[in-house]
Amino acid sequence: MKYRISVDTGGTFTDVVIADAKGQLVVGKSLTTTDQVFDGFSAALSNATSAFNVSNDDILAETALIIYGTTISTNAIVTSSAAKTALLTTEGFPDTLIYRHGGKREPLNLKMEFPQPYIPRRLTEEIRERVNSEGGVEVPLNVEQASNIIESLAAKNIEAVAVSFLWSIMNPEHELLVGGLIEKLLPSVPYTLSHQLNPIIREFPRTSSTAIDASLKPLMQKHLSEFEADLRNAGYEGEILVGTSSGGIKHIRDVVEKPIFTVKSGPAMAPLAGLAYAEAESLGNDVIIVDTGGTTFDVSMIRAGEIKYTRDTWLNGELIGHNLGISSVDVRSVGAGGGSIAWIDSGGLLRVGPDSAGAVPGPACYGQEGDRATVTDAAVVLGYIDPNFFLGGRMSLDAGAARKVIQEIANQVNMDIEETAAGILEIAGEQMIKAIQEITVQDGVNPAESILVAGGGAAGLNILPIAQSLGCSRVLLPKTAGALSACGGHYSDIVSEYSASRYSASDDFDFEGVSTIFDEITRKLDAEQKSLKERGITKFSREFFVEARYLNQQWEMEFKIPMSRVENSEDVEKLIEEFHTVHFRRYAVKEEGGVIECINWKGRLIAELAKPPHAQVDATNTSEILPGRTVSAYFSGHGKCETSVYMGGQLPVNCYIAGPAIIEEPTTTVVVYPGAQASVSSGGHYLLSFS
């Protein structure tokens, strides 16, 4: 087989990246078709296959692997369009999704109402049962009551059921019994049991993840099965793997059973590409990855080659939105993409986002009856985007429509049209800077000490002023920046994670209890590894983690432990030392001699897949660097400047371009601001910096 294909279906664009045996990566891009995702994929694939002078059918017939990332599940949560789901919980605990962690966005606002729970209170049912923290049964499950409640759900047209009982992680008997009742009484309704999905201490994240997972099952089972069927009908016979929130990939049939792991699966792949590109260019392994799409701006971070993870991922706003509750790549998102809408608030101030024009109607310049100003419209007005070369010339933009909507904003703020357009880009940039600072500065990391890898179709519009503001001296903008998340699929591995809870304090370590937990996790990892071996995978590695905290701290910190189990006091000392080191690196404080409480334990199995080699650009091209044309582009502080425009594919290795300049690629545009410069690396990527 000659090819492998990676796909990222975003809110605005669908990106396809084809890799051949030599490591050449070809990007295809098309507007996302939300009603029929395969149509958008097929259009993007056609755009990419044209580089090989073959048809979609020919490429698919010679492709061994397709890696699929999607925002379908994320959008379903954000737009409240997931399945109608019921929550079955322990009697006396119906408000877990309402009370949450107990935090408030505005602590002093006494009139602030509780945010709406993911599953409405009217669809939450209390079951008479109780298990204590040691796993003992305090109140036996009332099977008759549970049966009556489950039967009543049919009349409410319930499409999925989430089951989360108190302390089921210590004794899952009652959840399993209820699961059996659901299968018997509602055989066509999918359900999720909390102890199977997310067996951790902390009631809210466990219940929240269970509710989200159950609500996604009808949608994602239908979506993934239809996508697979469409691929098979198109002649594809290879394997289909799906990106997950852990930054890894899993077989499509495994993901169908736990669809919550597809949430943010697209952005979770971007760090893999960012690290691969940074290491290929010998730029180090401390990397900040930004991905500017049509709808959002996503930020993730890698320290010492390790991706940062979190169990506190929120959708629709921290504390007021919905918590995933599962361990996932720490991706911070703000509504500041190319399609983000500019508007004037009640105080007369210019704002950008979080609402997006999406793919339909899209920015006004798309000519699809969009009538609101966006970041993309602003870039057209500033002269950064050539209306005749959008998506490599496959889509023409309406510059007049862009000027019209930006002028409407300009009239409201009493500024001229170029100043207004520049202001829109700057405000979007400030939101992006804030998102980067949240994941770096607030975690004890100086962004100036990291390499900034920029991806996404809109990344090149303002990444240089963002880097300058953060003090980042170097920016790497890959040749395939327009599809960074999709590229990440080519550098991903199959990743399986299993968690279990067991409390143990460092001054009185529960060796027997923790050993039991490691035995349980190891058994699951062994079974998964055996299954993957049967599919021909031979290279595996394992990592183990613990979530721990200092005594009396409220929140835990996850970190990797330097052993596969904790068996003696020497292992405990290593664990303690690692905790102090990581805590100091993140928060600049450590409590030597302090008691450490270990809460949750996790094992990760990594099944390593072959990666495409990094293709090198022909260095013998020493042709003179000549701009294709010049345009008048507007830059804040400089006004309108005569700006050279270069075609990216014609630039030789090690060439040097001084700003102001614009480099056009089929799927992105790189704006080299006055005082900045760009060069082309041996891998064909763009290295950007300020003098």
C-alpha positions as CSV (number, residue, x, y, z in Angstrom):
1,M,0.0,0.0,0.0
2,K,1.4,3.4,-1.0
3,Y,-0.6,5.9,1.1
4,R,-2.1,6.7,4.5
5,I,-4.7,9.4,5.0
6,S,-5.5,11.6,8.0
7,V,-8.7,13.6,8.3
8,D,-9.8,16.4,10.6
9,T,-13.4,17.5,10.3
10,G,-13.6,20.9,11.8
11,G,-16.5,23.3,12.4
12,T,-15.6,25.3,9.2
13,F,-13.2,23.2,7.1
14,T,-12.5,19.6,6.6
15,D,-8.8,18.9,6.2
16,V,-7.3,15.8,4.5
17,V,-3.6,15.0,4.6
18,I,-2.2,12.2,2.4
19,A,1.2,10.8,3.2
20,D,3.2,8.7,0.7
21,A,6.0,6.3,1.3
22,K,8.6,9.0,0.9
23,G,7.1,11.2,3.6
24,Q,5.6,13.7,1.2
25,L,2.5,15.3,2.9
26,V,-0.2,16.7,0.6
27,V,-3.0,18.8,2.1
28,G,-6.6,19.0,0.8
29,K,-9.1,21.4,2.2
30,S,-12.8,21.9,1.7
31,L,-15.8,23.4,3.6
32,T,-17.3,21.1,6.1
33,T,-20.6,19.6,5.1
34,T,-22.3,19.1,8.5
35,D,-25.3,17.2,7.1
36,Q,-23.2,14.7,5.2
37,V,-19.6,14.7,6.5
38,F,-18.4,12.3,3.8
39,D,-19.2,14.9,1.1
40,G,-16.8,17.3,2.7
41,F,-14.2,14.6,3.1
42,S,-14.5,13.5,-0.5
43,A,-14.1,17.1,-1.7
44,A,-11.0,17.7,0.4
45,L,-9.6,14.3,-0.8
46,S,-10.2,15.3,-4.4
47,N,-8.3,18.5,-3.8
48,A,-5.3,16.5,-2.4
49,T,-5.3,13.7,-4.9
50,S,-4.9,16.2,-7.7
51,A,-1.3,16.5,-6.6
52,F,-0.8,12.8,-7.5
53,N,-2.8,13.0,-10.7
54,V,-5.1,10.2,-9.6
55,S,-8.7,9.9,-8.6
56,N,-10.2,9.4,-5.1
57,D,-11.0,5.8,-6.0
58,D,-7.4,5.1,-7.0
59,I,-6.0,6.7,-3.8
60,L,-8.4,4.8,-1.5
61,A,-7.6,1.5,-3.3
62,E,-4.0,2.0,-2.4
63,T,-4.4,3.3,1.1
64,A,-3.8,1.0,4.1
65,L,-4.9,3.3,6.9
66,I,-7.3,6.2,7.4
67,I,-7.1,8.2,10.7
68,Y,-10.2,10.2,11.4
69,G,-10.6,13.2,13.8
70,T,-13.9,15.0,14.2
71,T,-15.6,17.8,16.0
72,I,-19.1,16.2,15.6
73,S,-19.2,15.1,19.3
74,T,-17.8,18.5,20.5
75,N,-20.3,20.4,18.6
76,A,-23.2,18.2,19.8
77,I,-22.2,19.1,23.4
78,V,-21.7,22.8,22.8
79,T,-25.0,23.1,20.9
80,S,-27.0,20.8,23.2
81,S,-27.9,18.6,20.3
82,A,-26.8,15.3,21.7
83,A,-29.4,12.5,22.5
84,K,-32.1,13.0,25.1
85,T,-30.5,11.3,28.1
86,A,-31.7,10.2,31.6
87,L,-29.4,10.0,34.6
88,L,-29.9,7.3,37.2
89,T,-28.2,8.1,40.5
90,T,-28.2,7.1,44.1
91,E,-31.2,8.2,46.1
92,G,-30.5,11.5,47.8
93,F,-27.9,12.6,45.3
94,P,-29.8,14.0,42.3
95,D,-28.0,17.4,42.1
96,T,-24.4,16.3,41.4
97,L,-24.5,17.9,37.9
98,I,-26.0,21.1,39.3
99,Y,-23.7,21.6,42.3
100,R,-20.6,20.5,40.4
101,H,-17.3,21.3,42.2
102,G,-19.0,24.1,44.1
103,G,-17.0,26.9,42.3
104,K,-18.5,30.1,40.8
105,R,-17.2,32.3,38.0
106,E,-18.3,35.3,40.0
107,P,-18.0,34.4,43.7
108,L,-19.3,37.8,44.9
109,N,-22.4,37.8,42.7
110,L,-25.1,36.6,45.0
111,K,-27.7,36.8,42.2
112,M,-25.8,34.4,39.9
113,E,-27.9,31.3,39.2
114,F,-26.6,27.8,39.1
115,P,-25.7,26.9,35.5
116,Q,-27.9,24.4,33.7
117,P,-26.9,20.8,34.3
118,Y,-25.9,18.7,31.3
119,I,-28.9,16.4,32.0
120,P,-32.0,18.3,33.2
121,R,-33.2,17.7,36.7
122,R,-36.5,16.4,35.3
123,L,-34.7,13.6,33.6
124,T,-32.7,12.6,36.7
125,E,-34.1,9.6,38.6
126,E,-33.0,8.5,42.1
127,I,-32.6,4.8,42.7
128,R,-32.8,3.3,46.2
129,E,-29.3,1.8,46.9
130,R,-26.1,2.8,48.7
131,V,-22.6,1.5,48.8
132,N,-20.1,2.9,51.2
133,S,-16.5,4.1,50.6
134,E,-15.1,0.7,51.4
135,G,-17.4,-1.1,49.0
136,G,-19.8,-2.4,51.6
137,V,-23.5,-2.5,50.7
138,E,-25.4,-0.1,53.1
139,V,-28.7,-0.3,51.3
140,P,-29.4,-3.1,48.8
141,L,-30.5,-2.2,45.3
142,N,-34.3,-1.9,45.1
143,V,-34.7,-3.9,41.9
144,E,-38.5,-3.4,41.7
145,Q,-38.2,0.4,42.0
146,A,-35.3,0.5,39.5
147,S,-37.3,-1.6,37.0
148,N,-40.3,0.7,37.3
149,I,-38.2,3.8,36.7
150,I,-36.4,2.2,33.8
151,E,-39.7,1.2,32.2
152,S,-41.1,4.7,32.7
153,L,-38.2,6.2,30.6
154,A,-39.7,4.8,27.4
155,A,-42.7,7.1,27.8
156,K,-40.3,10.1,28.0
157,N,-38.7,9.1,24.7
158,I,-35.3,8.7,26.3
159,E,-32.6,7.9,23.8
160,A,-29.7,7.0,26.2
161,V,-29.2,6.3,29.9
162,A,-26.3,7.3,32.2
163,V,-25.8,5.4,35.5
164,S,-23.7,6.9,38.2
165,F,-24.0,5.5,41.7
166,L,-22.1,6.7,44.8
167,W,-18.9,4.7,45.4
168,S,-19.7,2.3,42.5
169,I,-15.9,2.4,41.8
170,M,-15.4,0.4,45.0
171,N,-18.3,-2.0,44.4
172,P,-19.9,-2.0,40.9
173,E,-22.5,-4.6,41.7
174,H,-25.5,-2.2,41.7
175,E,-24.5,-0.4,38.5
176,L,-24.1,-3.8,36.8
177,L,-27.5,-4.9,37.9
178,V,-29.1,-1.7,36.6
179,G,-27.2,-2.1,33.3
180,G,-28.8,-5.6,33.0
181,L,-32.2,-4.2,33.7
182,I,-31.7,-1.5,31.0
183,E,-30.7,-4.2,28.5
184,K,-33.8,-6.2,29.4
185,L,-36.4,-3.4,29.6
186,L,-35.0,-0.9,27.0
187,P,-33.0,-3.2,24.7
188,S,-32.5,-0.6,22.0
189,V,-31.4,2.2,24.3
190,P,-27.6,2.6,24.8
191,Y,-26.3,3.2,28.3
192,T,-23.0,4.0,30.2
193,L,-22.0,2.8,33.6
194,S,-19.7,5.2,35.5
195,H,-17.4,2.6,37.0
196,Q,-16.6,1.2,33.5
197,L,-16.0,4.5,31.9
198,N,-14.3,6.6,34.5
199,P,-13.5,4.8,37.7
200,I,-12.1,7.7,39.7
201,I,-12.7,9.3,43.1
202,R,-14.7,12.6,42.7
203,E,-18.4,12.3,42.1
204,F,-18.9,15.2,39.7
205,P,-16.3,14.5,37.0
206,R,-17.3,10.8,37.1
207,T,-21.0,11.6,36.7
208,S,-20.4,14.3,34.2
209,S,-18.3,12.1,31.9
210,T,-20.9,9.3,32.2
211,A,-23.7,11.7,31.2
212,I,-21.8,13.1,28.2
213,D,-20.7,9.6,27.0
214,A,-24.2,8.2,27.1
215,S,-25.7,11.2,25.3
216,L,-23.2,10.9,22.5
217,K,-23.7,7.2,21.8
218,P,-26.7,7.4,19.5
219,L,-25.2,10.2,17.5
220,M,-21.6,8.9,17.2
221,Q,-22.6,5.3,16.7
222,K,-24.7,6.5,13.7
223,H,-22.1,8.9,12.5
224,L,-19.1,6.6,12.6
225,S,-21.0,3.6,11.2
226,E,-22.2,5.8,8.3
227,F,-18.7,7.2,7.7
228,E,-17.3,3.7,7.6
229,A,-20.0,2.5,5.3
230,D,-19.4,5.4,2.9
231,L,-15.7,4.6,2.8
232,R,-16.4,0.9,2.1
233,N,-18.8,1.9,-0.6
234,A,-16.1,4.1,-2.1
235,G,-13.8,1.1,-2.4
236,Y,-11.7,1.5,0.7
237,E,-10.7,-1.8,2.3
238,G,-8.1,-0.7,4.9
239,E,-8.2,0.0,8.6
240,I,-10.0,3.0,10.1
241,L,-8.7,4.5,13.3
242,V,-10.3,7.4,15.1
243,G,-8.5,10.2,17.0
244,T,-9.1,10.5,20.7
245,S,-8.9,13.2,23.3
246,S,-5.8,11.5,24.7
247,G,-3.8,12.5,21.6
248,G,-3.8,8.9,20.4
249,I,-5.9,6.9,18.1
250,K,-8.1,3.8,18.5
251,H,-10.0,1.4,16.2
252,I,-13.4,2.8,15.1
253,R,-15.3,0.0,16.8
254,D,-13.6,0.7,20.2
255,V,-14.5,4.4,20.0
256,V,-18.1,3.6,19.2
257,E,-18.4,2.1,22.7
258,K,-16.9,5.1,24.4
259,P,-17.6,8.1,22.2
260,I,-16.6,10.7,24.8
261,F,-13.0,10.1,23.8
262,T,-13.8,11.7,20.4
263,V,-14.5,15.0,22.0
264,K,-11.7,17.5,21.0
265,S,-10.0,14.7,19.2
266,G,-9.0,17.0,16.3
267,P,-7.2,19.6,18.5
268,A,-5.6,16.8,20.5
269,M,-3.7,15.6,17.5
270,A,-2.0,19.0,16.8
271,P,0.6,18.7,19.6
272,L,1.9,15.5,18.0
273,A,2.5,17.3,14.7
274,G,4.0,20.3,16.5
275,L,6.5,18.2,18.4
276,A,7.4,16.2,15.3
277,Y,8.1,19.3,13.3
278,A,10.0,21.1,16.1
279,E,12.3,18.0,16.6
280,A,12.8,17.6,12.9
281,E,14.1,21.2,12.7
282,S,16.2,20.7,15.9
283,L,14.3,23.4,17.7
284,G,14.0,21.5,21.0
285,N,11.1,19.7,22.7
286,D,9.6,22.6,24.7
287,V,6.8,23.6,22.4
288,I,3.7,25.7,22.4
289,I,1.3,24.6,19.7
290,V,-1.4,26.9,18.4
291,D,-4.1,26.0,15.8
292,T,-6.1,28.8,14.4
293,G,-9.1,27.3,12.6
294,G,-12.3,28.8,11.2
295,T,-14.2,28.6,14.5
296,T,-11.7,28.5,17.4
297,F,-8.1,29.1,18.4
298,D,-6.7,26.1,20.2
299,V,-3.5,26.1,22.4
300,S,-1.6,23.1,23.8
301,M,1.8,22.7,25.3
302,I,4.7,20.2,25.4
303,R,7.4,20.3,28.1
304,A,10.5,18.2,27.8
305,G,8.8,16.2,25.1
306,E,5.8,15.4,27.2
307,I,2.3,16.5,26.2
308,K,0.4,18.2,29.0
309,Y,-2.8,16.4,30.1
310,T,-5.7,17.5,32.3
311,R,-8.9,16.0,33.8
312,D,-10.5,19.4,34.0
313,T,-11.6,20.1,30.4
314,W,-14.7,22.3,30.1
315,L,-16.9,23.0,27.1
316,N,-19.0,26.2,27.0
317,G,-16.9,27.9,29.7
318,E,-15.1,26.9,32.9
319,L,-17.4,26.3,35.8
320,I,-20.5,27.3,33.8
321,G,-20.2,24.8,31.0
322,H,-19.8,21.0,31.0
323,N,-16.9,19.1,32.4
324,L,-15.5,16.1,30.4
325,G,-14.1,14.6,33.5
326,I,-11.7,12.3,31.6
327,S,-7.9,12.6,31.2
328,S,-7.3,14.4,27.9
329,V,-4.7,16.5,26.2
330,D,-4.9,20.0,27.8
331,V,-6.2,22.1,24.9
332,R,-7.4,25.6,25.7
333,S,-9.9,27.0,23.2
334,V,-11.2,30.5,22.6
335,G,-13.7,31.7,20.0
336,A,-11.2,33.6,17.9
337,G,-10.8,31.8,14.6
338,G,-11.0,33.0,11.0
339,G,-14.8,32.9,11.1
340,S,-15.2,34.7,14.5
341,I,-17.7,37.5,14.3
342,A,-16.8,41.1,15.1
343,W,-19.5,43.1,16.9
344,I,-20.1,46.1,19.1
345,D,-21.2,45.6,22.7
346,S,-23.7,47.8,24.7
347,G,-20.9,50.1,25.8
348,G,-19.8,50.8,22.2
349,L,-16.6,48.6,22.4
350,L,-15.5,46.4,19.5
351,R,-15.5,42.7,20.3
352,V,-14.5,39.6,18.4
353,G,-16.1,36.1,19.0
354,P,-17.0,33.8,20.5
355,D,-19.8,33.3,17.9
356,S,-18.6,32.1,14.5
357,A,-20.0,32.3,11.0
358,G,-19.0,28.7,10.5
359,A,-18.9,27.2,7.1
360,V,-22.5,28.3,6.3
361,P,-23.1,31.1,5.8
362,G,-19.4,31.8,6.6
363,P,-17.7,35.1,6.4
364,A,-19.3,37.8,4.2
365,C,-16.5,37.4,1.7
366,Y,-17.6,33.8,1.0
367,G,-20.5,35.1,-0.9
368,Q,-23.0,32.8,0.8
369,E,-25.3,35.6,2.2
370,G,-23.2,36.0,5.3
371,D,-23.8,39.6,6.5
372,R,-21.6,39.9,9.6
373,A,-18.0,41.0,9.8
374,T,-15.4,38.3,10.6
375,V,-11.6,38.0,11.1
376,T,-11.3,36.6,7.6
377,D,-13.2,39.7,6.2
378,A,-10.8,41.9,8.1
379,A,-7.8,40.1,6.6
380,V,-9.2,40.6,3.1
381,V,-9.7,44.3,3.7
382,L,-6.2,44.7,5.0
383,G,-4.8,43.1,1.8
384,Y,-3.4,40.0,3.5
385,I,-5.6,37.5,1.6
386,D,-5.9,37.5,-2.1
387,P,-9.6,37.0,-3.0
388,N,-8.5,35.1,-6.1
389,F,-6.2,32.7,-4.4
390,F,-8.2,31.4,-1.4
391,L,-7.8,27.7,-1.0
392,G,-5.2,27.8,-3.8
393,G,-7.6,29.5,-6.2
394,R,-10.4,26.9,-5.9
395,M,-12.6,29.5,-4.1
396,S,-13.0,33.1,-5.0
397,L,-13.8,35.6,-2.3
398,D,-16.0,38.7,-2.5
399,A,-13.8,41.6,-1.5
400,G,-16.7,44.0,-1.9
401,A,-18.8,42.1,0.6
402,A,-15.9,42.1,3.1
403,R,-15.4,45.8,2.8
404,K,-19.2,46.4,3.2
405,V,-19.5,44.5,6.6
406,I,-16.2,46.0,7.9
407,Q,-17.4,49.5,7.0
408,E,-20.6,48.9,8.9
409,I,-18.5,48.2,12.0
410,A,-16.2,51.2,11.3
411,N,-19.1,53.5,11.1
412,Q,-20.2,52.4,14.7
413,V,-16.7,53.0,16.2
414,N,-15.8,56.2,14.2
415,M,-12.7,54.8,12.6
416,D,-11.7,54.3,9.0
417,I,-12.1,50.9,7.4
418,E,-8.4,49.8,7.6
419,E,-8.0,50.8,11.2
420,T,-11.2,48.9,12.1
421,A,-10.0,45.8,10.2
422,A,-6.6,46.0,12.0
423,G,-8.4,46.4,15.3
424,I,-10.5,43.3,14.7
425,L,-7.3,41.3,14.1
426,E,-5.6,42.8,17.1
427,I,-8.5,42.0,19.4
428,A,-8.6,38.5,18.2
429,G,-4.9,38.4,18.8
430,E,-5.3,39.6,22.4
431,Q,-7.7,36.7,23.1
432,M,-5.2,34.3,21.6
433,I,-2.4,35.7,23.7
434,K,-4.5,35.3,26.8
435,A,-5.2,31.6,26.0
436,I,-1.5,31.0,25.5
437,Q,-0.7,32.7,28.9
438,E,-3.4,30.6,30.6
439,I,-1.7,27.4,29.6
440,T,1.9,28.6,30.2
441,V,2.4,31.6,32.6
442,Q,-0.3,30.3,35.0
443,D,1.4,27.0,35.0
444,G,4.9,28.3,35.8
445,V,6.1,28.3,32.2
446,N,7.7,31.3,30.4
447,P,6.5,31.2,26.8
448,A,9.6,33.0,25.7
449,E,11.6,29.8,26.5
450,S,9.6,27.7,24.1
451,I,9.3,27.4,20.4
452,L,6.0,28.5,19.0
453,V,4.5,26.1,16.3
454,A,1.6,27.7,14.5
455,G,-1.0,25.8,12.5
456,G,-4.4,26.3,11.1
457,G,-5.5,28.0,8.0
458,A,-5.7,31.4,9.7
459,A,-2.5,31.1,11.8
460,G,-0.2,33.0,9.5
461,L,-2.4,36.2,9.6
462,N,-1.2,37.4,13.0
463,I,1.1,34.8,14.6
464,L,4.1,37.2,14.4
465,P,2.6,40.0,16.6
466,I,1.4,37.3,19.0
467,A,4.9,35.9,19.3
468,Q,6.4,39.3,19.7
469,S,4.0,40.1,22.5
470,L,4.8,36.9,24.3
471,G,8.6,37.3,23.8
472,C,8.9,34.2,21.7
473,S,11.9,34.7,19.5
474,R,11.1,31.9,17.0
475,V,8.0,30.7,15.2
476,L,7.8,27.6,13.2
477,L,5.0,27.6,10.7
478,P,5.0,24.2,8.9
479,K,4.4,23.9,5.2
480,T,1.2,22.0,6.1
481,A,0.1,24.5,8.7
482,G,-3.3,24.8,7.2
483,A,-4.0,21.2,8.4
484,L,-1.9,20.9,11.5
485,S,-4.4,18.7,13.5
486,A,-4.9,16.4,10.5
487,C,-1.1,16.1,10.1
488,G,-0.9,15.0,13.8
489,G,-2.7,11.9,12.9
490,H,0.3,10.7,10.9
491,Y,2.5,11.0,14.0
492,S,0.1,9.4,16.4
493,D,0.0,5.9,18.1
494,I,-2.7,3.7,19.3
495,V,-3.2,4.7,23.0
496,S,-5.2,2.9,25.6
497,E,-5.7,4.1,29.2
498,Y,-7.2,2.5,32.2
499,S,-7.7,4.2,35.6
500,A,-8.6,3.1,39.1
501,S,-8.9,4.8,42.5
502,R,-7.2,3.9,45.7
503,Y,-6.4,6.5,48.4
504,S,-3.0,6.2,50.0
505,A,-0.9,8.7,52.0
506,S,2.9,8.8,51.8
507,D,3.3,8.6,55.6
508,D,1.2,5.4,55.8
509,F,1.3,3.9,52.3
510,D,-1.2,1.2,51.5
511,F,1.0,-1.2,49.6
512,E,-1.5,-4.0,49.5
513,G,-4.4,-1.8,48.3
514,V,-2.3,0.0,45.7
515,S,-0.8,-3.3,44.5
516,T,-4.3,-4.6,43.9
517,I,-5.0,-1.5,41.8
518,F,-1.9,-2.0,39.7
519,D,-2.8,-5.7,39.2
520,E,-6.2,-4.6,37.9
521,I,-4.7,-2.0,35.6
522,T,-2.0,-4.3,34.3
523,R,-4.5,-7.1,33.5
524,K,-6.4,-4.6,31.3
525,L,-3.3,-3.4,29.6
526,D,-2.2,-7.0,29.0
527,A,-5.5,-7.9,27.4
528,E,-5.4,-4.8,25.2
529,Q,-1.8,-5.6,24.2
530,K,-2.7,-9.1,23.3
531,S,-5.6,-7.9,21.1
532,L,-3.4,-5.4,19.3
533,K,-0.7,-8.1,18.8
534,E,-3.3,-10.2,17.0
535,R,-3.7,-7.3,14.6
536,G,0.0,-7.3,13.7
537,I,1.4,-4.6,16.0
538,T,4.7,-5.5,17.6
539,K,6.1,-2.5,19.3
540,F,4.6,-1.4,22.7
541,S,5.5,0.8,25.7
542,R,3.7,1.5,28.9
543,E,3.5,4.5,31.2
544,F,2.0,4.9,34.7
545,F,0.6,8.0,36.4
546,V,-0.8,9.1,39.7
547,E,-3.1,12.0,40.7
548,A,-1.7,13.3,44.0
549,R,-1.8,16.4,46.2
550,Y,-0.2,17.7,49.4
551,L,-2.2,17.0,52.5
552,N,-5.3,19.3,52.7
553,Q,-4.9,20.6,49.2
554,Q,-8.2,20.7,47.3
555,W,-7.1,19.5,43.8
556,E,-4.8,16.8,42.6
557,M,-2.0,17.0,40.1
558,E,-1.3,14.2,37.6
559,F,2.2,13.2,36.9
560,K,4.1,10.3,35.4
561,I,5.8,8.0,38.0
562,P,9.2,6.4,37.3
563,M,8.0,2.8,38.0
564,S,5.4,0.3,36.9
565,R,4.2,-0.3,40.5
566,V,4.8,0.9,44.0
567,E,6.1,-2.1,46.1
568,N,8.4,-0.8,48.8
569,S,9.4,2.3,50.7
570,E,12.2,3.0,48.2
571,D,9.5,3.3,45.5
572,V,7.4,5.6,47.7
573,E,10.5,7.9,48.1
574,K,10.9,8.0,44.3
575,L,7.2,8.9,43.9
576,I,7.5,11.6,46.6
577,E,10.6,13.1,45.0
578,E,9.0,13.1,41.5
579,F,5.9,14.8,43.0
580,H,8.0,17.6,44.6
581,T,9.9,18.1,41.3
582,V,6.8,18.4,39.1
583,H,4.9,20.5,41.6
584,F,7.8,23.0,41.9
585,R,8.2,23.1,38.1
586,R,4.5,23.9,37.6
587,Y,3.8,26.1,40.6
588,A,7.3,27.3,41.8
589,V,6.6,25.9,45.3
590,K,7.2,22.6,47.1
591,E,6.8,21.4,50.7
592,E,9.7,19.2,51.5
593,G,8.7,16.6,54.1
594,G,5.0,17.3,53.5
595,V,2.5,14.4,53.4
596,I,1.4,13.5,49.9
597,E,-2.0,12.0,49.2
598,C,-2.3,9.7,46.2
599,I,-5.9,9.4,44.8
600,N,-6.2,8.0,41.3
601,W,-3.8,5.7,39.4
602,K,-3.6,5.3,35.6
603,G,-1.8,3.0,33.2
604,R,-1.2,3.9,29.5
605,L,-0.4,1.4,26.7
606,I,1.2,2.9,23.6
607,A,1.1,0.7,20.5
608,E,3.6,2.4,18.2
609,L,2.8,2.8,14.5
610,A,5.2,3.5,11.7
611,K,5.6,7.3,11.1
612,P,6.2,8.9,7.7
613,P,9.8,10.1,7.2
614,H,10.4,13.9,7.2
615,A,10.7,14.8,3.5
616,Q,13.5,17.2,2.6
617,V,13.1,20.0,0.0
618,D,15.4,20.1,-3.0
619,A,18.3,22.3,-1.8
620,T,19.7,22.6,-5.3
621,N,17.1,25.2,-6.2
622,T,19.1,28.4,-6.1
623,S,16.8,30.5,-8.3
624,E,16.5,34.2,-7.6
625,I,13.8,35.1,-5.2
626,L,11.4,37.3,-7.0
627,P,7.9,38.4,-5.7
628,G,5.0,37.4,-7.9
629,R,3.5,40.8,-7.5
630,T,3.1,43.6,-4.9
631,V,0.0,44.7,-3.1
632,S,-0.9,47.6,-0.8
633,A,-1.4,46.0,2.6
634,Y,-2.2,47.9,5.9
635,F,-0.2,47.3,9.1
636,S,-0.9,49.1,12.4
637,G,1.7,51.7,13.1
638,H,2.9,51.7,9.5
639,G,-0.2,52.4,7.5
640,K,-0.4,51.2,3.9
641,C,2.8,49.5,2.7
642,E,3.9,48.2,-0.7
643,T,4.1,44.5,0.2
644,S,5.8,41.8,-1.9
645,V,3.8,38.7,-2.4
646,Y,5.6,35.3,-2.9
647,M,4.3,31.9,-4.0
648,G,5.4,29.5,-1.2
649,G,6.1,26.6,-3.6
650,Q,8.7,28.6,-5.5
651,L,10.9,29.6,-2.6
652,P,14.2,27.8,-2.2
653,V,15.7,26.4,1.0
654,N,17.5,29.0,3.2
655,C,16.0,31.9,1.4
656,Y,15.5,35.1,3.4
657,I,12.4,37.3,3.1
658,A,12.1,40.6,4.9
659,G,8.8,42.1,5.8
660,P,6.5,43.5,4.8
661,A,5.8,40.5,2.7
662,I,3.1,37.9,2.2
663,I,3.8,34.2,1.4
664,E,0.9,32.4,-0.2
665,E,0.3,28.7,0.2
666,P,-2.8,26.8,-1.1
667,T,-4.2,26.3,2.4
668,T,-2.7,29.2,4.4
669,T,-1.3,32.7,4.1
670,V,1.9,33.8,6.0
671,V,2.0,37.6,6.7
672,V,5.6,38.8,7.4
673,Y,5.1,42.1,9.3
674,P,7.4,45.1,8.9
675,G,10.5,44.4,11.0
676,A,10.1,40.7,10.7
677,Q,11.7,38.1,8.5
678,A,11.0,34.6,7.2
679,S,13.2,31.8,5.9
680,V,12.6,28.4,4.5
681,S,14.1,25.4,6.3
682,S,15.5,22.2,4.8
683,G,12.1,20.6,5.5
684,G,10.3,23.3,3.5
685,H,8.8,24.9,6.7
686,Y,8.8,28.6,7.5
687,L,10.9,30.0,10.3
688,L,9.6,33.4,11.4
689,S,11.2,36.0,13.7
690,F,11.5,39.7,14.5
691,S,14.8,41.5,14.1
